[in-house]
C-alpha cells in the first residue's frame, strides 16, 4: 500500500495503469470514472464524495502527480452548490 510519503520507483518502462490509479486515489479519494494513457502521463478522472469531478495527471515515468483540475472550471461555468 502506498502512503503519501512514499516515493514511487518506476520500472524501466514506467508505471502501469493500476499504479497510476493508486497514486491518484491516494491523493484524491473517490470513484474512478476513467483512465487514459497519453504520451507522458495518465489522465485519471475521479468523482469525489462531495460530487466534484477532478482530472488528475500522473507522470508515466516516475508516478508523480503533474497536475489536477476540475472540468467544470475549464469551461467557465460555476460549480453548483
DRENPA-3360 file (N, C-alpha, C; in nm, 2 decimals, always signed):
BEGIN
1 = XXXXXXXX = +0.08/-0.12/+0.00/+0.00/+0.00/+0.00/+0.09/+0.12/+0.00 ~ +0.06/+0.22/-0.08/+0.13/+0.35/-0.09/+0.09/+0.44/+0.02 ~ +0.18/+0.52/+0.07/+0.14/+0.63/+0.16/+0.18/+0.76/+0.09 ~ +0.13/+0.87/+0.15/+0.16/+1.00/+0.09/+0.31/+1.03/+0.09 ~ +0.38/+0.97/+0.18/+0.53/+1.00/+0.18/+0.61/+0.89/+0.10 ~ +0.54/+0.81/+0.03/+0.61/+0.70/-0.04/+0.66/+0.75/-0.17 ~ +0.78/+0.73/-0.20/+0.84/+0.77/-0.33/+0.82/+0.65/-0.42 ~ +0.76/+0.67/-0.54/+0.73/+0.56/-0.63/+0.85/+0.54/-0.72;
9 = XXXXXXXX = +0.91/+0.43/-0.72/+1.02/+0.40/-0.81/+0.97/+0.32/-0.93 ~ +0.98/+0.38/-1.04/+0.92/+0.32/-1.16/+1.01/+0.22/-1.22 ~ +0.95/+0.12/-1.29/+1.03/+0.03/-1.36/+1.09/+0.09/-1.49 ~ +1.17/+0.02/-1.56/+1.23/+0.08/-1.68/+1.13/+0.13/-1.78 ~ +1.01/+0.07/-1.79/+0.91/+0.11/-1.88/+0.81/+0.21/-1.82 ~ +0.83/+0.25/-1.70/+0.74/+0.34/-1.63/+0.64/+0.27/-1.55 ~ +0.54/+0.35/-1.49/+0.44/+0.29/-1.41/+0.33/+0.23/-1.49 ~ +0.25/+0.14/-1.44/+0.13/+0.09/-1.50/+0.01/+0.16/-1.47;
17 = XXXXXXXX = -0.10/+0.13/-1.53/-0.23/+0.19/-1.51/-0.28/+0.18/-1.37 ~ -0.26/+0.06/-1.31/-0.31/+0.03/-1.17/-0.23/+0.12/-1.07 ~ -0.10/+0.13/-1.10/-0.01/+0.21/-1.01/-0.06/+0.36/-1.02 ~ -0.08/+0.41/-1.14/-0.13/+0.55/-1.16/-0.26/+0.57/-1.08 ~ -0.35/+0.48/-1.09/-0.48/+0.49/-1.02/-0.46/+0.49/-0.87 ~ -0.37/+0.41/-0.82/-0.35/+0.40/-0.68/-0.29/+0.53/-0.63 ~ -0.20/+0.59/-0.71/-0.14/+0.72/-0.67/-0.24/+0.83/-0.67 ~ -0.32/+0.84/-0.77/-0.42/+0.94/-0.79/-0.53/+0.93/-0.68;
25 = XXXXXXXX = -0.58/+0.81/-0.65/-0.68/+0.79/-0.55/-0.63/+0.81/-0.41 ~ -0.50/+0.78/-0.39/-0.45/+0.81/-0.25/-0.44/+0.96/-0.22 ~ -0.42/+1.04/-0.32/-0.41/+1.18/-0.30/-0.55/+1.25/-0.32 ~ -0.64/+1.19/-0.40/-0.77/+1.24/-0.43/-0.87/+1.13/-0.42 ~ -0.92/+1.09/-0.30/-1.01/+0.98/-0.29/-1.14/+1.00/-0.37 ~ -1.19/+0.89/-0.41/-1.32/+0.90/-0.48/-1.33/+0.78/-0.58 ~ -1.44/+0.79/-0.66/-1.46/+0.68/-0.76/-1.40/+0.72/-0.89 ~ -1.32/+0.62/-0.94/-1.25/+0.65/-1.07/-1.35/+0.63/-1.18;
33 = XXXXXXXX = -1.36/+0.74/-1.26/-1.46/+0.74/-1.38/-1.39/+0.69/-1.51 ~ -1.26/+0.73/-1.53/-1.19/+0.69/-1.65/-1.04/+0.70/-1.63 ~ -0.97/+0.62/-1.71/-0.82/+0.63/-1.71/-0.78/+0.63/-1.85 ~ -0.70/+0.72/-1.90/-0.65/+0.73/-2.03/-0.50/+0.75/-2.03 ~ -0.43/+0.67/-2.11/-0.28/+0.68/-2.12/-0.25/+0.78/-2.23 ~ -0.19/+0.89/-2.20/-0.14/+0.98/-2.30/+0.01/+0.95/-2.32 ~ +0.08/+1.03/-2.39/+0.22/+1.00/-2.42/+0.31/+1.00/-2.30 ~ +0.30/+1.10/-2.21/+0.38/+1.12/-2.10/+0.31/+1.11/-1.96;
41 = XXXXXXXX = +0.18/+1.09/-1.96/+0.10/+1.09/-1.84/-0.02/+1.00/-1.85 ~ -0.08/+0.96/-1.74/-0.21/+0.90/-1.73/-0.31/+1.01/-1.69 ~ -0.42/+1.02/-1.76/-0.52/+1.11/-1.72/-0.63/+1.04/-1.65 ~ -0.66/+1.07/-1.53/-0.75/+0.99/-1.45/-0.86/+1.09/-1.40 ~ -0.98/+1.05/-1.43/-1.10/+1.13/-1.38/-1.15/+1.06/-1.26 ~ -1.17/+1.14/-1.15/-1.22/+1.09/-1.02/-1.34/+1.17/-0.97 ~ -1.44/+1.10/-0.93/-1.56/+1.17/-0.87/-1.54/+1.16/-0.72 ~ -1.54/+1.28/-0.66/-1.52/+1.28/-0.51/-1.65/+1.25/-0.44;
49 = XXXXXXXX = -1.64/+1.23/-0.31/-1.76/+1.20/-0.23/-1.85/+1.32/-0.23 ~ -1.80/+1.44/-0.25/-1.88/+1.56/-0.25/-1.94/+1.59/-0.38 ~ -1.91/+1.51/-0.48/-1.97/+1.52/-0.62/-1.89/+1.60/-0.72 ~ -1.77/+1.63/-0.68/-1.68/+1.71/-0.78/-1.60/+1.61/-0.86 ~ -1.59/+1.64/-0.99/-1.51/+1.56/-1.08/-1.37/+1.63/-1.09 ~ -1.27/+1.56/-1.07/-1.13/+1.61/-1.08/-1.06/+1.53/-1.19 ~ -0.97/+1.59/-1.26/-0.89/+1.53/-1.36/-0.75/+1.54/-1.31 ~ -0.69/+1.42/-1.29/-0.55/+1.41/-1.23/-0.46/+1.36/-1.34;
57 = XXXXXXXX = -0.34/+1.42/-1.35/-0.24/+1.37/-1.44/-0.13/+1.32/-1.36 ~ -0.09/+1.19/-1.39/+0.02/+1.12/-1.32/+0.12/+1.08/-1.42 ~ +0.24/+1.13/-1.39/+0.36/+1.11/-1.48/+0.38/+0.96/-1.51 ~ +0.39/+0.91/-1.63/+0.41/+0.77/-1.67/+0.55/+0.72/-1.62 ~ +0.65/+0.81/-1.63/+0.79/+0.76/-1.59/+0.81/+0.75/-1.45 ~ +0.77/+0.84/-1.36/+0.80/+0.83/-1.22/+0.69/+0.84/-1.12 ~ +0.56/+0.85/-1.17/+0.45/+0.84/-1.08/+0.41/+0.96/-1.01 ~ +0.47/+1.08/-1.04/+0.44/+1.20/-0.97/+0.31/+1.26/-1.03;
65 = XXXXXXXX = +0.24/+1.33/-0.94/+0.12/+1.40/-0.99/+0.16/+1.52/-1.06 ~ +0.13/+1.54/-1.19/+0.17/+1.65/-1.26/+0.08/+1.77/-1.24 ~ -0.05/+1.74/-1.24/-0.15/+1.85/-1.22/-0.28/+1.79/-1.19 ~ -0.37/+1.88/-1.14/-0.51/+1.84/-1.12/-0.60/+1.95/-1.16 ~ -0.72/+1.92/-1.20/-0.81/+2.03/-1.24/-0.95/+1.97/-1.23 ~ -1.04/+2.07/-1.24/-1.19/+2.03/-1.24/-1.24/+2.07/-1.38 ~ -1.30/+1.97/-1.45/-1.36/+2.01/-1.58/-1.46/+2.12/-1.58 ~ -1.54/+2.14/-1.47/-1.63/+2.25/-1.47/-1.56/+2.38/-1.46;
73 = XXXXXXXX = -1.44/+2.39/-1.41/-1.37/+2.51/-1.41/-1.31/+2.55/-1.55 ~ -1.29/+2.45/-1.63/-1.22/+2.47/-1.76/-1.32/+2.54/-1.86 ~ -1.45/+2.51/-1.85/-1.54/+2.57/-1.95/-1.60/+2.70/-1.90 ~ -1.56/+2.75/-1.78/-1.61/+2.88/-1.74/-1.73/+2.88/-1.65 ~ -1.80/+2.76/-1.64/-1.92/+2.75/-1.56/-1.88/+2.74/-1.41 ~ -1.97/+2.78/-1.33/-1.95/+2.78/-1.19/-2.01/+2.64/-1.14 ~ -1.94/+2.58/-1.04/-1.99/+2.46/-0.99/-2.12/+2.48/-0.91 ~ -2.21/+2.39/-0.91/-2.33/+2.40/-0.83/-2.31/+2.38/-0.69;
81 = X = -2.38/+2.46/-0.60/-2.36/+2.45/-0.46/-2.48/+2.39/-0.39;
% end
